[in-house]
Amino acid sequence: MAHHTPPVLQKAYDTESFRELGHQLIELLADHIQQVQSDTNQLVIPYRTPDTELNYWQNHLNNPGKPIDLFKGILQHSINLHHPRYIGHQIAVPALISGLAGMMSDVLNNGTGVYEMGMASNAIERIVTDWVAEKIGYEKSASGLITSGGTLANLTALLAARKAKAPTDVWDKGHAEKLAIMVSEEAHYCVDRAAKVMGLGSEGIIKIPVDERFKIRTDLLEDHLRKAKEKGLIVIALIGCASTTATGSYDDLAALADFAEQHNLWYHIDGAHGGAVVFSEQYRHLAKGIERADSVVIDFHKMMLTPALNTALVFKRGADGYKTFHQRAQYLWELEQSPEWYHSGKRTFECTKLMLSIKVYAILSTYGAGIFEENINHLYGMGLAFAKMIEQHPDFEIAVLPEANIVNFRYINAPADQVNELNAAIRQELIESGKFYIVQTVIRDKRYLRTTVMNVHTQASDFEALLAEIVQIASRL
Ligand SMILES: Cc1ncc(COP(=O)(O)O)c(C=O)c1O
């Protein structure tokens, strides 16, 4: 008996309508990006309240119209990272070719965890991670993987640390000792989260205070380690920040390496944001000592022009990466810990994984490695220029002169007890106006407006316009 593909399913795989809609979508996106990149009167964010937004999409489903109208609707209801006045979170403004590679990943849907399900993406992942390892300054014995985000990459690295340093093999036997990690109080919250997922509890996260530039106080490490030992904790890892999330501050990575070596700790560096300076001659000095870490995380989707999520985790001794998840999965691979680089799922949380590597590689192979260096130099340079502009302005103060492209500042021309509240209100008005996108944070009990210069099209005139807009909002409030 012949089985015919049901008609609606036939439509879903019709290549002619795919071709037509694909062309329309590319036209739509190219026009839109061209407009927001060149015309500052366009809104960065067409802000609507969550309920209004939900209502819009509920109505849409009742009357969806043509697929191209869906895409237009999504564009009209989304924040525009390609707008030069997007100066908010540390998410890359994707190089456009990387978005096209992403579309290939989605259409081909090569699962990548095992070799046959992603031949190109596994081989390319090897090339990309070897390249990152070399830039870090590792020897040939290093090896890395690509995973879905810094959060997952940090957790994966800390599991490798536990495997290497805990007296009992927790993976097989469960917890026998109280394990702990040492990390700056300014580390990203995902480090805490990883430690808690690993069952270390609050006591197992030893937070080291920072100095006035938000860098870990290396002079306090010895004392904190001694106290931890007195409490019966076994410290397995020390984590360095390159850089911190809130202020973009780099820990003294070489001093941390010395300490980790002296005390036989796994040394991990969370370089999700600022680890990318290894690609820049000008800024590499900020991460001096990074090559001495046992493991390093660098997000491609922050300073490396790639759509999220896309993160490299590189091990100094490649073999460590194969020990993290030793587990039998007979239908995927036969040998648990053997170093088969081409089955990327052996070393990652993900079983099925997007073709992440091709999005980075599309940029690398098209424009050369120099594009990443240009991006970092340009954005870090703009960050400092913006901070200096703010310093000159009598109505504002900065939290700290930035080392990276993260600039925290606050409007201060108001009674001291109102400044926190005023800055929160300013930020809300800014977003609702749609003219700029910036975020906010609290540093040492003071509320700051937080900006990250992520867009290479952002100019000094955009910063000037932002400050002028804030002054105007403040005078109204
Ligand atoms: C220093 C640092 N580590 C980790 C993360 C989390 O990374 P992801 O969002 O890729 O999971 C961030 C995110 O901002 C970060 O700044």
Ligand as a Chemical Component Dictionary entry (heavy atoms), coordinates in Angstrom:
data_LIG
# 
_chem_comp.id                   LIG 
_chem_comp.type                 NON-POLYMER 
_chem_comp.pdbx_formal_charge   0 
_chem_comp.three_letter_code    LIG 
# 
loop_
_chem_comp_atom.comp_id 
_chem_comp_atom.atom_id 
_chem_comp_atom.alt_atom_id 
_chem_comp_atom.type_symbol 
_chem_comp_atom.charge 
_chem_comp_atom.model_Cartn_x 
_chem_comp_atom.model_Cartn_y 
_chem_comp_atom.model_Cartn_z 
_chem_comp_atom.pdbx_ordinal 
LIG C1 C1 C 0 31.999 36.799 33.458 1  
LIG C2 C2 C 0 30.798 36.028 32.993 2  
LIG N1 N1 N 0 30.746 34.707 33.173 3  
LIG C3 C3 C 0 29.694 33.978 32.761 4  
LIG C4 C4 C 0 28.597 34.569 32.196 5  
LIG C5 C5 C 0 27.432 33.730 31.785 6  
LIG O1 O1 O 0 27.567 33.461 30.464 7  
LIG P1 P1 P 0 26.356 32.944 29.525 8  
LIG O2 O2 O 0 25.347 34.027 29.510 9  
LIG O3 O3 O 0 27.050 32.722 28.245 10 
LIG O4 O4 O 0 25.838 31.677 30.132 11 
LIG C6 C6 C 0 28.592 35.961 32.003 12 
LIG C7 C7 C 0 27.433 36.631 31.381 13 
LIG O5 O5 O 0 27.302 37.802 31.322 14 
LIG C8 C8 C 0 29.726 36.696 32.401 15 
LIG O6 O6 O 0 29.781 38.025 32.263 16 
# 
loop_
_chem_comp_bond.comp_id 
_chem_comp_bond.atom_id_1 
_chem_comp_bond.atom_id_2 
_chem_comp_bond.value_order 
_chem_comp_bond.pdbx_ordinal 
LIG C1 C2 SING 1  
LIG C2 N1 SING 2  
LIG C2 C8 DOUB 3  
LIG N1 C3 DOUB 4  
LIG C3 C4 SING 5  
LIG C4 C5 SING 6  
LIG C4 C6 DOUB 7  
LIG C5 O1 SING 8  
LIG O1 P1 SING 9  
LIG P1 O2 DOUB 10 
LIG P1 O3 SING 11 
LIG P1 O4 SING 12 
LIG C6 C7 SING 13 
LIG C6 C8 SING 14 
LIG C7 O5 DOUB 15 
LIG C8 O6 SING 16 
# 
